[in-house]
Amino acid sequence: MRLLSVNLGRPRAVPYTDQAEGVTGIDKRPVEGPVQVAAPGPKGVGGSGLAGDAVCELRHHGGDDQAVYAFAREDLDDWERELGRSLANGCFGENLTTGGLDVSGALIGERWRIGSGVVLEVASGRIPCRTFQGHMAERGWVKRFTRKAVTGAYLRVIEPGEIRAGDTVEIVHRPDHGVTAATQFRAVTTERALLPSLLAAGDALDGETLARARKYLADQTR
């Protein structure tokens, strides 16, 4: 399992974002050399966990539970075949493009060591948005991405440090529940009946999903 590329975005003006200034950092490109990784702070205040990476819409993106976004190269290859076009590393807005790792099948709370020091923890899947659709320029992209439910994973930073393309990725902790990033994604998008099952992941869930699952269960038991 290996980190194929580390991808950073710069603010860019586009016509398809709701961000107040009309800019987005979704168009991420591979970079050479080391990149510092650290917890950015709470959502709404903190942006990306990677130094030099732009998160422009802090209302919906960034913060500790969405510090780093990872997507598997194998899944990009699958989308290439389906869409009939080439997809470069970083084109889904992912910070980390991995090889040999089932990112969407990773368990909530699963921890990865990247290189010699950085440890990241899986917090949730990625929900597609209008900006993602505009960036991809594919008709019905949000629905297609949601239907496929190969979502990649948002990760929080447990141990900060430095990463670079070519680093090994090692799974150093795997929880004993069965709640994956893809399960969490389906529960908050198309299969709300799955929400109570997410509670098996406990506090490893991102805060918004944890609150949603608890509310759904409370409403069902009234």
Disulfide bonds with the S-S distance in Angstrom:
none
